[in-house]
């Protein structure tokens, strides 16, 4: 995905405790239970990740978030 024109939405949470400055959002519904691994490895800039539930950006519930647990300045989340 290209984040060149990305912004931060009003009321958006700080992902991984980092206020950041721009974000991209995806909707994901797993087909079965199990472990989910998401990372930003290969990005050429410092990243953060957040996984949330909810229907409005200003009232999301955090499932997990990360800033820099991956390789270099990448982020990594493993949710079971």
C-alpha positions as a Python dict, from the first residue, in 0.01 Angstrom:
ca = {
    (1, 'X'): (0, 0, 0),
    (2, 'X'): (111, 355, -58),
    (3, 'X'): (88, 595, 236),
    (4, 'X'): (209, 904, 49),
    (5, 'X'): (-113, 1102, 105),
    (6, 'X'): (-209, 941, 436),
    (7, 'X'): (-315, 1153, 733),
    (8, 'X'): (-417, 1094, 1093),
    (9, 'X'): (-792, 1106, 1152),
    (10, 'X'): (-949, 1311, 1429),
    (11, 'X'): (-994, 1087, 1735),
    (12, 'X'): (-759, 820, 1602),
    (13, 'X'): (-574, 629, 1878),
    (14, 'X'): (-196, 640, 1920),
    (15, 'X'): (-76, 307, 1781),
    (16, 'X'): (189, 142, 1997),
    (17, 'X'): (190, 448, 2223),
    (18, 'X'): (327, 660, 1938),
    (19, 'X'): (129, 963, 1822),
    (20, 'X'): (251, 914, 1464),
    (21, 'X'): (144, 1139, 1182),
    (22, 'X'): (-30, 928, 918),
    (23, 'X'): (-211, 596, 896),
    (24, 'X'): (-357, 337, 664),
    (25, 'X'): (-651, 120, 772),
    (26, 'X'): (-759, -230, 667),
    (27, 'X'): (-1057, -438, 770),
    (28, 'X'): (-982, -803, 842),
    (29, 'X'): (-1217, -1081, 947),
    (30, 'X'): (-1042, -1414, 1015),
    (31, 'X'): (-1201, -1725, 865),
    (32, 'X'): (-1112, -1938, 1167),
    (33, 'X'): (-955, -1914, 1511),
    (34, 'X'): (-579, -1930, 1549),
    (35, 'X'): (-272, -1709, 1560),
    (36, 'X'): (-240, -1393, 1351),
    (37, 'X'): (102, -1241, 1281),
    (38, 'X'): (124, -895, 1128),
    (39, 'X'): (448, -709, 1066),
    (40, 'X'): (581, -413, 872),
    (41, 'X'): (917, -571, 790),
    (42, 'X'): (1057, -431, 466),
    (43, 'X'): (922, -80, 522),
    (44, 'X'): (1178, 193, 459),
    (45, 'X'): (1052, 412, 747),
    (46, 'X'): (966, 374, 1116),
    (47, 'X'): (624, 208, 1159),
    (48, 'X'): (359, 139, 1421),
    (49, 'X'): (77, -117, 1425),
    (50, 'X'): (-259, -135, 1598),
    (51, 'X'): (-540, -389, 1592),
    (52, 'X'): (-882, -270, 1706),
    (53, 'X'): (-1247, -359, 1723),
    (54, 'X'): (-1528, -110, 1686),
    (55, 'X'): (-1716, 87, 1428),
    (56, 'X'): (-1602, 446, 1494),
    (57, 'X'): (-1240, 563, 1491),
    (58, 'X'): (-1287, 769, 1810),
    (59, 'X'): (-1427, 477, 2013),
    (60, 'X'): (-1214, 176, 1918),
    (61, 'X'): (-1112, -99, 2162),
    (62, 'X'): (-746, -203, 2135),
    (63, 'X'): (-670, -572, 2079),
    (64, 'X'): (-296, -509, 2039),
    (65, 'X'): (-47, -243, 1933),
    (66, 'X'): (326, -218, 1875),
    (67, 'X'): (606, 22, 1792),
    (68, 'X'): (943, -128, 1694),
    (69, 'X'): (927, -489, 1823),
    (70, 'X'): (1015, -614, 1475),
    (71, 'X'): (1345, -602, 1289),
    (72, 'X'): (1500, -254, 1277),
    (73, 'X'): (1227, 10, 1300),
    (74, 'X'): (953, -232, 1191),
    (75, 'X'): (658, -330, 1407),
    (76, 'X'): (529, -677, 1491),
    (77, 'X'): (206, -809, 1643),
    (78, 'X'): (117, -1169, 1720),
    (79, 'X'): (-240, -1219, 1840),
    (80, 'X'): (-362, -1561, 1958),
}
